[in-house]
Amino acid sequence: MIYSVELEIPAQTTKLLAVEATLAVNIGTVSQAWVRWRWGSGNLCGVAISREGVQLWPTSGDQWFPSNVTEMTWQEKYEILDHPLDFVVKAYNEDDSFPHTVWVAVNVQTPAESSDVSRFVQLLTIGA
């Protein structure tokens, strides 16, 4: 399932006062992620995605995905096995006149019921 959030960043929003949005998901594995900027943001904005207080993307904790790249897509294999079932999207906007918008999405593959049943059967046979 694809989960997404759109975040409007007011003008003059510094990195220290970055705005945040919550991207709620279900248990599963993130297989793909997207970051898309609306046209016109130039190189004035940045976005970072974290979970449980740890920045995940970009991987370097002090970096931001810049808005000069209008579309970013990457393959991922990040497991979400417990609560909280959400990501925090943080963004800044150094434009002194206009707000800008970023769209962030993740594709979460939920565990197949058949694999869950297989694991349950394995647990039963180990205990027997």
N, C-alpha and C positions, 0 to 999 in steps of 0.2 A: 504494500500500500504506500502511496505517496502522500506525505504530510508536508505542508508548507505554511509559511508565514510571510507576510509583507510588512515591512517596517518603514514608516516615513520618518526621516531624520530632519529635525528643524535646522534652519540655518544657524551657524555659529555654535554648533555642538562639538565641543572639544573631546579629545580622547579621554581625558579625565572625567568628563561628564557625559560619556557615551549613553545613548538611549538603549533600552533593552526590550526584547519581546520574547515570549516563551513559545517554543515549538514543541507541542505535545505529540507524543508518539505512543506506540504499543510495544510490548516485549517482542524482540526479534533481533535481526541483524541488519544494520544499515549496509546496503549494497552499492548505493550510488548517492551522490550529493550534488546539488546545484546552487550556484549563486548567480543572480542576474540583477544588473543595475538598470534602472530606467535611463533612457537617453538623456544626456546633458549633464551628467555628474562629473565629467572630466576626471581629473585625478585628485578631487577634493574630498573624497569620502573613503571610508574603510569599514570592513565588517570582520568580526571574529565570532566563532561558535564554540561554546563550552558546555560542559555537563558536570554537575557536582563541583563547581568551582575550578575545574581544570580546563584550560583551553585545549580543544581538540584540533580545530582547523582555523587558520593554518597551524601546523604542528609546532612551529617556533612560537613560544608563549608571548613574545614581545612583538610579534608581527600582526599585520592586518591584511586581508585581501583588499587590494586597491580597487577603486571604481574605474580606473582607466581600462580595465578589461571588462567589457560589458557582460560577458557570459563565461562562467567557469563550470565545468562538469568533471567529476572524477569518480573513479571506482573506489569502493571502500569495503572494509570488512570489520565493522565495529559492532560488538554485541551489546545489547541492552537487555539485561537479565533481571533487573529489579528496579524498584523505585529510587529516585524520581524518574518518571517516564517522560522526560522532556529535556530539551536543549535550551540554552540561553543564547540568543542572538544579540550581539552588541554592535553598535555602529556609531560612527562619528561623521560630522559634516563640517568642513572648514570653509564652505561657501558662506560669504558674509551677507548674501541676499536671498538665496532660494533654498527651500527644502528639497531633499532628494529621497528617492525610494529604492530599497533593495528587497528582492524576493529571494528567500532561501527555502530549499526543499530537500527532503531526504526520502529515499525509497527504503522501507523497512520490510524485509522478508520475514514473515512470521514462521515459527517452527511448524513443520508439517505434522499433522496428527499421526501419521503412520510412524514417523521417527519417534514421537513421544511414546507411542504404544510399544515400539521396539525397546526403548530405554526402560520402560516399566517392566517388560517381560525379562529383560536382562537382570534388573534388580531382583526380581522374584527368584530367578534361577540361581543367582549368587547366594541369596539367603537360604536356599533350600539345602 
